[in-house]
Each structure stands twice: as C-alpha cells, then as structure tokens.
C-alpha cells in the first residue's frame, strides 16, 4: 500500500516492506519522515505484519537529510520522532542498506533492531562537514556500539565506513553480495517476538587517556571548530548522562549549530560545489569517453598530472624530449606508488595494475593513441607554441588538446592550430595529485564537447572543477592577485608581513600571502611583473617592496630569506628587521605616514578586495556564477571553508553595507583601483 508518494509499504509473508522513494539520494525530507512515521504506526496496528524491513529504492538507502530544509524552521515530524516510533514499536524492524546510509539515514538505521548491508555500501555520520553535529541520536547510539574513542574519530572526521569495516565494528549484522531484500526479510523474521534497541546498551567504559588523545587528534584535524568541540562533548555524555537527557541536549545543540553563520557558510559551499557538475548535464552535451591520456612535460606538474590520471584508472603516457627530465619524472611516478604500497595505502595488486598502464617516452609518435593530450611545459608562450605544433603533427585529429598554463593566453595558442575547437585549458594546482581544484578554461572556440569532457575528467579524478573563460589569471589567480596587491598596499601604509599573515591565518587561511610568496618563490611573480612593465599605467599605484626584495636576492625559502628569514637547519621562519627597513623606506619614498592596523581592518580590506575582483569577473563573464569563485578560493587558495567565501560574506553583509565599505576601500587603495558593479554578486 502507499503511505505517501515518497514512502510505500507492502506485506510479504508477514513482513512489512517499507520502501523510501525520494530520488536521487532518497534524502530524508519532510515527506519521507511523515511516510516513515505512518508506516511504523501501521506496522503496530496491522495484525498481518509481524515485523518490517526498511529499504531504499534506486541506487541507495537514505544518503542524508534534505539539506535545503536546514535553512528553514524544521517541519514536524522531526527525525527523532520517527526514530522513537521505530524503537517503541513492539515489532522488530530491520534496515536494509545499499548505496549509502549517511547522516540522518544512518541515525535512522541505528534505531532499527538490526542492520544488513550490501557489499559496496557505506555508512557514516558526516554532519560535521556542514558545521553541525548528528542531531537524531548519532552521538549517543554510535558510542554504545563502538565506544567513545572510535566514535570521536568517526563522527569528528565525518568518515564513510565501508560495509566490511561496519561489519567488524558491529554496526551491521551481516553483509551480502546480492538478494539484499530477501536476506533482510529472513533476518526480520528471525527477530519476531524480540526487540534489540541500541539505546538500552551501556557505552563501553573508556580509558580517560585514550579519550583525551582521540579528542586532541579530532580537534587538531577539525581546526578546533565549535561543532567539533560540541560533538566530542555530546559523545562523552553517552557515558555520564541518561540517554534521554543526552538526546535532548544533542538535539538542542544541533539546532543551535544549524542556524549558525558557520553552518550557513558550509551549506553555501556544499551547494556551490555540487552545482558545478550539473553545468553541462542540463545542456545535454555528451562528453568523449577517455581511455588514454598523454601528458607532455615530465616536470613537477606533468608528473603530478600523470599520477592523478593513473590513480583514476586512465592509461597514461608521459612524454618529454629531455631524457634526464623524462627519467626523473618516470622515477617520481614509480616512487609515488611504491610509497603508497609501503604505507599500506595501496595493495600490491593495485600498484601493479596502475604501473602496467603507465608508459613514458621521448618519441612524439607515441601520442597518436591518446584521446586527450595535456601540455604541462614551461610557462613561456613560444615554448608552448612549439609544443602544440608537435602535438598537432602527431596526435589524432579527433583527440582533445589541453594546456595546463596558469596565466598564458590559450586562445593565442589555439589560433595557430587547424582545429581550435578541440583546445581548452586544464589548470591543475600543485601538487596536481593532491590539490582538489582544477580550472577548466573555455576558449573562444572551444567546443561544448571539449568542456564537458574536461568536466567528466575532473569528476573521475576526484577534483573540484570551476569553469572559466580564457582571461588573464582565469579565476583563482586573478582574485589572488587582487588580494595580494591589497596586502602590499597595507605594507606601505603601516603593517608588516607577519602581522598581515597572522591576521589572515587566525581568520582561517591556511597560510598568509607573504608566507605563500616565500614558499613559491618571489622571483616567479617578479618575472611576471617585469613582463607587464611596458603596459603598466604609471599613474596606477604600484608597490615596489616585492621588487626590492628580489633585487636584494631575497627570493623566499629557497634562498633562506624573503619576506621572512629562514633557519638553515629547521627551516623555521622569523621576522627580519632588514625587511622592515625595506618596507619603511618604501613608505618614506612615497611620503606615506605609517599607521597602526588592527587584525579586523586587515581582514576587511582583504575580503573587500576579493569581493570587488569577483564582481569584475562576473560582469566580464569570466565566470557563469559568482559562487564558483568561492569554490575556487576554498579548494585552491586556502580560504577557510567555514567562512563560506567572499561571495557568501558579501551576501551576508548586503548590498547597501557592502557599497559603503567599498567606498572606503577605493579611497585607501588609490589610483588604479577599479570599482566593480557589486550588484552583480546578488543576481
């Protein structure tokens, strides 16, 4: 029988089979909660049903709550009410898990008398990734099964637990390869006449020292965020507090965190990231199925790209005409997988399989088999022109061609080829096998198929993609340049590198801009500035401090000195009076009277500079959606995810306040600061 359009039930041999049907992930929406509550009530009344099985339709069980509801007052019945109905029902209920039982879906499963999982399923409580904690008993029922220490680990990391591990932990009773429903029905029948509630168990006694270690580890990994602190507190309550009291406190804490700015920021990121993969789904563009990828250039970036593609299951050719570079690059690839094997992160069979798909050569003819050729050579336009001439000569005519450039004009590269429609950009971030962000660059004549294929590649690589038009700096580097420039202005006006870096790191940035500059090498940006010197408007404000450091041979960590001094043995950074002198002399040369800066002012100016540049990117159609910029900054530039991103900050402020603050920034920044049309961020 149909309970509602999201939940149906039917009786099979005395077992009520309750099916959740809310595609695509069977999210636990209000309709699902109502349907489940009604189905459990019917189970209690119906004399033909002795027990029940809850299962999901399609490809998954319940892969989480409906996150869109979190921004609104939650409608009844709340999930704890549904869970209480299952626990209080006199008839046993079995949960049959395939796909994923995550968040509220797993909390629902923990309320059942038993759980059975299909091989390949995952379970977990990932609420902390959204700035909240489990709010329907997860912090109380999980520790009763696996103890406090393990619960802190799994809940505070948001880990997804695979079915075999879940079986070992006792989270599920059985794992089956097939016939999940039939097996669940058999299990449910075996429980008739009994109830087995996790809430009635006693949490295993924990060693205080072990709990402290687990808590410290979780807090460090979770950046000491408030929801991590609260999750640990709630888990520990499972030992010291009656369950109903602990459940009430957990729910109240969940509700408080749910409406916090931090949780709103993380939901903003969640939806922004998932929107990106739907960009071409709606356009009905079919990507090319890639099998063989050729990477040109065996340097650090090329080898990283090769590793990323190999790990994703592609056949990869690494090509470089410099034999020494090729040997070094191929050795790096092999060493990477050997280290994974030694660390127990990959099996010998998996490593062997990957390496059989890896070849390297100096022979251009070998790229003929490639479906996609990725150029990753030195950042020089003439070098890239020469490489693409070779690619066009030897690659198949239907192969897609991508450049990994971070700032060169890909349209200029494509213009010299016979078929520019197959050229696009794939801007990986270093190290390419680690960094999540990838910028997919659509050139003037890039085909929709090329961009859709790039998006499919990103998804298979496990990357987070943003799509950019072909413009200088694309998305991330363009915003970062505006951010760094504003920080340089503040150096001239009275701040010092350590003060600015500390303010931004305290805000949540992975590193401040001057520490980043020293790490990457100050000469890289210096070379770019020199190449642009002839076209720079002399009336615009230009900070000479970075140039002065480079002229003095202070190129960053690699020379032992940049914005900071670095200890030759430990590499530890420290402030350098010599740098302060260079900065103070630059201020004096411009007649600037130095003043004090607060951390709040530093943060405000950085955020406003980013917001302004993002508005330019939107107005110039470099990005399709302003929130793409937040995704780029969080995944590639160390912007704190729990702060949402500059666009989230702008929308939280509102247009009127934002314009007022931008008036001041415009005066502070001086000549050359181009005020953007900020309303574009709100459309």
ZAMARGU-4260 file (C-alpha; in steps of 0.2 Angstrom, whole numbers, plus 5000, padded with zeros to 4 digits):
<rodrens>
0) 5000/5000/5000 | 5005/5018/4998 | 5009/5028/5013 | 5013/5044/5003 | 5021/5047/4987
5) 5039/5046/4995 | 5036/5030/5005 | 5027/5014/5001 | 5024/4998/5010 | 5018/4981/5006
10) 5016/4965/5016 | 5026/4950/5010 | 5025/4933/5020 | 5021/4943/5036 | 5034/4956/5034
15) 5030/4974/5030 | 5042/4980/5017 | 5044/4999/5019 | 5052/5007/5004 | 5058/5025/5003
20) 5057/5033/4986 | 5064/5050/4985 | 5077/5051/4971 | 5091/5054/4968 | 5098/5050/4985
25) 5082/5046/4995 | 5085/5062/5006 | 5076/5061/5022 | 5064/5076/5018 | 5048/5080/5027
30) 5038/5069/5016 | 5049/5054/5019 | 5049/5057/5038 | 5030/5058/5038 | 5029/5042/5027
35) 5040/5033/5038 | 5031/5038/5054 | 5014/5032/5046 | 5022/5016/5040 | 5028/5012/5058
40) 5011/5016/5065 | 5003/5005/5053 | 5015/4991/5057 | 5010/4992/5075 | 4991/4991/5070
45) 4992/4978/5056 | 4990/4960/5063 | 4996/4953/5046 | 5013/4960/5049 | 5025/4953/5062
50) 5040/4963/5058 | 5047/4976/5045 | 5061/4980/5033 | 5065/4997/5028 | 5074/4999/5012
55) 5078/5012/4999 | 5073/5012/4981 | 5085/5015/4967 | 5104/5016/4970 | 5104/5020/4988
60) 5096/5019/5006 | 5095/5036/5013 | 5111/5046/5009 | 5107/5060/5021 | 5094/5073/5026
65) 5087/5086/5014 | 5100/5099/5017 | 5089/5113/5009 | 5077/5111/5024 | 5091/5116/5036
70) 5090/5134/5031 | 5071/5134/5037 | 5062/5130/5053 | 5062/5111/5053 | 5044/5104/5050
75) 5037/5090/5060 | 5039/5076/5062 | 5057/5078/5066 | 5068/5064/5064 | 5070/5060/5082
80) 5051/5057/5082 | 5052/5044/5068 | 5067/5036/5077 | 5057/5035/5094 | 5042/5027/5084
85) 5054/5013/5077 | 5062/5010/5095 | 5045/5010/5103 | 5036/4999/5091 | 5033/4981/5098
90) 5038/4973/5082 | 5056/4972/5076 | 5062/4982/5062 | 5077/4978/5051 | 5086/4991/5040
95) 5092/4985/5023 | 5107/4996/5017 | 5113/4998/4999 | 5122/5013/4992 | 5124/5024/5007
100) 5116/5027/5024 | 5123/5044/5029 | 5119/5057/5042 | 5100/5055/5046 | 5099/5040/5036
105) 5112/5031/5047 | 5104/5038/5063 | 5088/5030/5057 | 5097/5014/5054 | 5104/5014/5071
110) 5086/5015/5078 | 5082/4998/5070 | 5083/4982/5079 | 5096/4976/5066 | 5105/4981/5050
115) 5110/4972/5035 | 5121/4979/5021 | 5125/4975/5003 | 5143/4974/4999 | 5149/4991/4992
120) 5138/5001/5004 | 5144/5014/5016 | 5138/5021/5032 | 5143/5036/5042 | 5139/5052/5051
125) 5146/5067/5041 | 5137/5081/5049 | 5152/5090/5055 | 5157/5094/5037 | 5142/5105/5037
130) 5146/5114/5053 | 5134/5104/5064 | 5133/5088/5073 | 5122/5072/5072 | 5105/5078/5079
135) 5095/5062/5080 | 5104/5051/5092 | 5120/5048/5082 | 5132/5054/5096 | 5123/5043/5108
140) 5119/5027/5099 | 5136/5025/5090 | 5147/5025/5106 | 5135/5012/5113 | 5141/5001/5099
145) 5159/5005/5096 | 5165/5015/5111 | 5169/5033/5114 | 5186/5034/5106 | 5181/5027/5090
150) 5165/5037/5089 | 5175/5053/5091 | 5186/5048/5077 | 5172/5043/5065 | 5160/5057/5070
155) 5173/5071/5070 | 5181/5066/5054 | 5164/5063/5045 | 5171/5047/5039 | 5162/5035/5027
160) 5163/5017/5034 | 5163/5003/5021 | 5152/4988/5023 | 5166/4976/5028 | 5173/4988/5041
165) 5155/4991/5048 | 5153/4973/5050 | 5169/4971/5060 | 5163/4986/5071 | 5146/4978/5074
170) 5137/4992/5065 | 5128/4979/5054 | 5124/4961/5057 | 5128/4955/5040 | 5135/4959/5023
175) 5128/4951/5007 | 5133/4952/4989 | 5115/4951/4982 | 5097/4947/4986 | 5098/4961/5000
180) 5079/4962/5002 | 5077/4943/5003 | 5091/4942/5016 | 5083/4957/5026 | 5066/4948/5026
185) 5074/4932/5033 | 5083/4942/5046 | 5067/4951/5051 | 5058/4935/5053 | 5071/4928/5064
190) 5069/4943/5076 | 5050/4941/5078 | 5045/4941/5097 | 5060/4951/5102 | 5067/4969/5102
195) 5085/4974/5101 | 5087/4993/5105 | 5104/5001/5104 | 5098/5014/5117 | 5097/5000/5130
200) 5115/4996/5129 | 5128/5003/5141 | 5143/5013/5132 | 5159/5003/5135 | 5170/5010/5148
205) 5183/5021/5141 | 5201/5025/5146 | 5202/5043/5150 | 5219/5045/5142 | 5213/5037/5126
210) 5198/5049/5125 | 5210/5064/5128 | 5221/5058/5114 | 5206/5055/5102 | 5199/5072/5106
215) 5215/5081/5103 | 5218/5072/5087 | 5200/5077/5081 | 5201/5095/5087 | 5218/5097/5078
220) 5211/5089/5061 | 5195/5099/5063 | 5204/5116/5066 | 5196/5117/5083 | 5179/5122/5076
225) 5164/5124/5088 | 5155/5110/5081 | 5170/5098/5083 | 5171/5103/5101 | 5152/5100/5104
230) 5152/5083/5095 | 5166/5077/5107 | 5156/5084/5122 | 5140/5075/5116 | 5149/5059/5113
235) 5156/5059/5131 | 5139/5062/5138 | 5134/5044/5132 | 5145/5038/5147 | 5140/5051/5160
240) 5122/5055/5157 | 5105/5046/5155 | 5101/5043/5137 | 5085/5054/5136 | 5094/5068/5144
245) 5109/5067/5132 | 5097/5065/5117 | 5088/5081/5122 | 5105/5090/5124 | 5111/5084/5107
250) 5096/5090/5098 | 5097/5107/5106 | 5115/5108/5101 | 5111/5103/5084 | 5098/5116/5082
255) 5109/5130/5088 | 5123/5125/5076 | 5111/5123/5062 | 5107/5141/5062 | 5124/5147/5065
260) 5134/5158/5052 | 5147/5144/5050 | 5134/5131/5046 | 5126/5143/5033 | 5143/5146/5025
265) 5147/5127/5024 | 5130/5124/5016 | 5134/5138/5004 | 5150/5129/4999 | 5140/5112/4998
270) 5128/5118/4986 | 5140/5128/4976 | 5152/5113/4973 | 5138/5102/4968 | 5130/5114/4956
275) 5146/5114/4946 | 5144/5096/4940 | 5127/5100/4934 | 5133/5113/4922 | 5133/5103/4906
280) 5120/5090/4912 | 5107/5102/4908 | 5114/5106/4891 | 5113/5088/4885 | 5131/5088/4879
285) 5139/5070/4878 | 5157/5070/4883 | 5170/5059/4875 | 5175/5043/4884 | 5193/5045/4888
290) 5204/5030/4890 | 5222/5035/4885 | 5229/5052/4891 | 5246/5059/4885 | 5255/5071/4897
295) 5268/5082/4889 | 5282/5088/4901 | 5290/5077/4914 | 5292/5091/4927 | 5284/5093/4944
300) 5267/5097/4936 | 5267/5085/4922 | 5272/5070/4934 | 5258/5076/4946 | 5245/5076/4932
305) 5251/5059/4927 | 5249/5052/4944 | 5232/5059/4946 | 5226/5052/4929 | 5234/5035/4933
310) 5226/5034/4950 | 5209/5037/4942 | 5212/5022/4931 | 5217/5030/4914 | 5231/5024/4903
315) 5245/5037/4904 | 5259/5041/4893 | 5272/5054/4900 | 5282/5062/4886 | 5297/5073/4887
320) 5311/5076/4874 | 5324/5079/4888 | 5330/5062/4893 | 5336/5067/4910 | 5319/5075/4914
325) 5310/5060/4907 | 5320/5048/4918 | 5317/5059/4933 | 5299/5061/4930 | 5295/5042/4927
330) 5305/5038/4943 | 5294/5050/4953 | 5279/5042/4947 | 5285/5025/4952 | 5292/5031/4968
335) 5274/5038/4972 | 5266/5022/4970 | 5280/5012/4979 | 5277/5024/4994 | 5259/5021/4994
340) 5262/5002/4994 | 5274/5004/5009 | 5262/5015/5019 | 5248/5002/5016 | 5238/5014/5007
345) 5238/5003/4991 | 5239/4984/4988 | 5252/4977/4978 | 5240/4971/4965 | 5233/4989/4964
350) 5250/4996/4962 | 5255/4983/4949 | 5239/4986/4939 | 5242/5005/4939 | 5260/5004/4933
355) 5255/4992/4919 | 5245/5007/4912 | 5260/5019/4913 | 5272/5022/4899 | 5285/5036/4896
360) 5294/5041/4880 | 5303/5054/4871 | 5295/5049/4854 | 5281/5061/4849 | 5274/5047/4838
365) 5268/5038/4854 | 5255/5051/4857 | 5244/5045/4842 | 5234/5034/4853 | 5229/5047/4865
370) 5211/5053/4867 | 5217/5068/4877 | 5234/5077/4876 | 5238/5088/4891 | 5253/5100/4889
375) 5262/5104/4905 | 5278/5113/4900 | 5287/5129/4905 | 5276/5144/4906 | 5283/5153/4890
380) 5271/5156/4875 | 5284/5152/4862 | 5289/5136/4870 | 5270/5131/4871 | 5268/5136/4853
385) 5282/5124/4848 | 5275/5110/4859 | 5257/5112/4851 | 5264/5111/4834 | 5272/5094/4838
390) 5256/5089/4846 | 5246/5094/4831 | 5258/5084/4820 | 5257/5068/4829 | 5241/5067/4839
395) 5225/5060/4831 | 5214/5073/4823 | 5199/5069/4835 | 5210/5070/4851 | 5206/5084/4863
400) 5221/5096/4867 | 5223/5104/4884 | 5235/5117/4891 | 5240/5117/4909 | 5245/5136/4909
405) 5241/5146/4924 | 5240/5163/4915 | 5245/5162/4897 | 5233/5166/4883 | 5226/5149/4877
410) 5216/5157/4863 | 5233/5163/4856 | 5239/5145/4857 | 5224/5138/4849 | 5224/5151/4835
415) 5239/5143/4826 | 5231/5126/4825 | 5220/5119/4811 | 5206/5115/4823 | 5205/5126/4838
420) 5188/5119/4844 | 5197/5104/4852 | 5208/5116/4863 | 5204/5120/4880 | 5213/5124/4897
425) 5215/5112/4912 | 5224/5122/4925 | 5229/5110/4939 | 5236/5116/4955 | 5252/5110/4963
430) 5254/5096/4968 | 5242/5090/4955 | 5240/5073/4963 | 5234/5081/4979 | 5226/5098/4976
435) 5207/5097/4974 | 5204/5112/4962 | 5205/5112/4944 | 5201/5126/4932 | 5193/5121/4916
440) 5196/5135/4903 | 5183/5138/4889 | 5192/5147/4875 | 5183/5157/4861 | 5182/5142/4850
445) 5182/5128/4862 | 5168/5115/4858 | 5155/5111/4871 | 5161/5093/4870 | 5178/5098/4875
450) 5172/5107/4891 | 5160/5093/4895 | 5174/5080/4893 | 5185/5091/4905 | 5171/5091/4917
455) 5170/5072/4916 | 5188/5070/4918 | 5188/5081/4934 | 5174/5071/4942 | 5184/5055/4939
460) 5200/5062/4946 | 5191/5067/4961 | 5194/5086/4958 | 5183/5100/4961 | 5181/5110/4945
465) 5177/5128/4941 | 5174/5134/4923 | 5182/5150/4917 | 5183/5160/4902 | 5200/5162/4894
470) 5205/5178/4903 | 5222/5183/4912 | 5224/5173/4928 | 5207/5164/4925 | 5198/5164/4941
475) 5209/5160/4956 | 5225/5169/4951 | 5215/5184/4946 | 5207/5185/4963 | 5223/5181/4972
480) 5232/5195/4963 | 5220/5207/4969 | 5221/5200/4987 | 5240/5200/4987 | 5240/5218/4980
485) 5229/5224/4994 | 5241/5216/5007 | 5255/5225/4998 | 5246/5242/5000 | 5244/5239/5019
490) 5263/5235/5020 | 5266/5253/5013 | 5253/5260/5025 | 5260/5253/5041 | 5258/5235/5043
495) 5272/5221/5042 | 5271/5204/5034 | 5270/5194/5050 | 5255/5205/5056 | 5246/5203/5040
500) 5249/5184/5039 | 5244/5181/5057 | 5228/5190/5055 | 5223/5180/5040 | 5229/5164/5047
505) 5219/5167/5063 | 5204/5171/5052 | 5206/5153/5045 | 5218/5155/5029 | 5230/5140/5028
510) 5244/5152/5025 | 5246/5171/5024 | 5251/5179/5007 | 5269/5183/5012 | 5272/5166/5019
515) 5265/5159/5002 | 5275/5170/4992 | 5291/5164/5001 | 5286/5146/4998 | 5283/5148/4980
520) 5297/5159/4976 | 5296/5178/4974 | 5305/5178/4958 | 5290/5170/4949 | 5279/5184/4952
525) 5294/5196/4949 | 5296/5189/4932 | 5278/5192/4928 | 5278/5210/4934 | 5293/5213/4923
530) 5285/5206/4908 | 5270/5218/4911 | 5280/5233/4915 | 5279/5241/4897 | 5260/5241/4898
535) 5258/5246/4916 | 5249/5263/4918 | 5262/5274/4928 | 5248/5283/4936 | 5242/5267/4945
540) 5248/5263/4962 | 5262/5251/4961 | 5271/5244/4977 | 5290/5241/4974 | 5293/5232/4990
545) 5292/5214/4982 | 5304/5220/4968 | 5316/5227/4981 | 5317/5210/4990 | 5321/5201/4974
550) 5334/5214/4969 | 5342/5210/4986 | 5342/5192/4982 | 5328/5188/4994 | 5318/5176/4984
555) 5310/5166/4998 | 5313/5149/5006 | 5325/5143/4993 | 5337/5157/4996 | 5334/5157/5015
560) 5326/5174/5015 | 5311/5183/5008 | 5298/5192/5017 | 5305/5182/5032 | 5322/5174/5037
565) 5323/5155/5037 | 5334/5145/5049 | 5346/5134/5038 | 5343/5119/5049 | 5325/5119/5054
570) 5318/5130/5041 | 5308/5139/5054 | 5303/5157/5049 | 5306/5173/5059 | 5304/5191/5056
575) 5318/5201/5049 | 5322/5219/5053 | 5330/5221/5036 | 5313/5218/5028 | 5305/5230/5040
580) 5319/5243/5034 | 5315/5240/5016 | 5296/5242/5019 | 5299/5258/5029 | 5310/5266/5016
585) 5297/5262/5003 | 5284/5271/5013 | 5295/5286/5016 | 5299/5287/4997 | 5281/5289/4993
590) 5278/5301/5008 | 5266/5289/5017 | 5265/5292/5036 | 5264/5274/5043 | 5250/5270/5055
595) 5244/5255/5065 | 5232/5241/5058 | 5220/5230/5068 | 5218/5212/5063 | 5199/5216/5059
600) 5204/5230/5046 | 5217/5218/5038 | 5203/5205/5036 | 5190/5218/5030 | 5202/5225/5016
605) 5207/5208/5010 | 5189/5202/5009 | 5183/5218/5000 | 5197/5217/4988 | 5192/5199/4984
610) 5174/5204/4983 | 5177/5218/4971 | 5188/5207/4959 | 5174/5193/4959 | 5161/5206/4954
615) 5173/5211/4939 | 5174/5193/4934 | 5155/5191/4934 | 5152/5207/4924 | 5166/5202/4912
620) 5158/5184/4910 | 5174/5176/4915 | 5163/5165/4927 | 5145/5160/4925 | 5141/5161/4943
625) 5149/5171/4957 | 5149/5156/4969 | 5161/5147/4958 | 5174/5160/4964 | 5171/5154/4982
630) 5173/5136/4977 | 5190/5141/4969 | 5196/5150/4984 | 5192/5137/4996 | 5198/5122/4986
635) 5214/5130/4979 | 5219/5145/4989 | 5217/5140/5007 | 5202/5151/5010 | 5193/5144/5026
640) 5178/5134/5021 | 5169/5138/5037 | 5169/5156/5032 | 5160/5152/5015 | 5170/5163/5003
645) 5170/5181/4998 | 5153/5180/4989 | 5145/5172/5005 | 5152/5186/5015 | 5146/5199/5003
650) 5128/5192/5003 | 5128/5191/5021 | 5133/5210/5023 | 5120/5215/5010 | 5122/5227/4995
655) 5120/5243/5005 | 5133/5240/5018 | 5145/5232/5005 | 5144/5248/4994 | 5148/5259/5010
660) 5163/5249/5014 | 5169/5248/4996 | 5169/5267/4996 | 5182/5267/5009 | 5192/5254/5001
665) 5193/5264/4985 | 5200/5279/4994 | 5213/5268/5003 | 5218/5259/4988 | 5222/5274/4977
670) 5224/5276/4959 | 5221/5261/4948 | 5208/5253/4959 | 5193/5249/4948 | 5177/5249/4957
675) 5166/5235/4951 | 5147/5234/4950 | 5143/5225/4966 | 5125/5221/4962 | 5131/5208/4950
680) 5135/5197/4965 | 5117/5197/4971 | 5109/5192/4954
</rodrens>
